[in-house]
Amino acid sequence: MNQLVEDFLQYLRHERGQAEHTQRTYSALLNKFVAWAAKQGLSDWKSVELPHLMAFLQHERERVLANQPKESPRRLSSESLYLEIAALRAFYNFAQNEKLLPANVAENLSLPRRWKRLPKALTSLEIDKLLAPETPETPKNLCEQAVLELAYASGLRLAELRNARLEHLHLDAGFINVIGKGNKERVVPIGRKAVAALERYLSVGRPRLVTPRSPANVFLTKRGTPFAPVTLWLRIKQRVGRAGIPRNVTPHMLRHSFATHLLDHGADLRVIQELLGHASISTTEVYTHVAASRLRDVHRKYHPRP
């Protein structure tokens, strides 16, 4: 069973070009099912039938979450259950298309309804606080400044920031080539302030971080290595704390702020979709709900008869 899962992961890597995070997620979820199946005496995918999948999902719904006391009422969220079903369906689609299994027993698994969470954005005042340069200049804070300016100016994902390479930057022309999800490439403009922060970092900060073994990644740690996801996430969180912003700010909130502020100032939704690299306009449409809620707030606050 493990070998077939590995074949599927190889397919995701080399043929679908799925993001590393997606590969890791699917690997963890499918291996969780394999471990459960072994306890049920199932040692071959051909022995798995729809009732087995349903029993596994019921087990997942009812089990106590890891690191929770046995009496805890907390259970797996519908979002997590959605991912488990999606992983099983994707695996079986692959196995059926490659004729590795005789039937797709997961095709009748229905996905639970996903509630769309409205993205949280920073206010303009919070953005100003966060992007205020720190003094004195050091390679570390010059790197952080360039990361934050680029994240807000261009709406890049955390992985896209980590994987940005020197050859992707075209600062004279004011744009960056971004390799997004599924290895899809898009061209995103960079604002003047972000260009200035990047130029300062590349001329003063990055040369002091480079070692003979450093790759061509734009952003480097103090050891001259590319950032791990957690490391870059923590650096941004620490910068938020030093800026005096009391909210729980995540790196993705800079991306949400980029999109929300563009929409607030009249940008076309299709343009925002292209800039964010969304495959479907429905993913981008969530920002219209944010804009509508802000309109309601302004109306209630300033209309004489709210």
Secondary structure, 3 states (H helix, E strand, C coil): CHHHHHHHHHHHHHHHCCCHHHHHHHHHHHHHHHHHHHHCCCCCHHHCCHHHHHHHHHHHHHCCCCCCCCCCCCCCCHHHHHHHHHHHHHHHHHHHHCCCCCCCCCCCCCCCCCCCCCCCCCCHHHHHHHCCCCCCCCHHHHHHHHHHHHHHHHCCCHHHHHHCEHHHEECCCCEEEEECHHHCEEEEECCHHHHHHHHHHHHHHHHHCCCCCCCCECCECCCCCECCHHHHHHHHHHHHHHCCCCCCCCHHHHHHHHHHHHHHCCCCHHHHHHHHCCCCHHHHCHHHHHHHHHHHHHHHHHCCCC
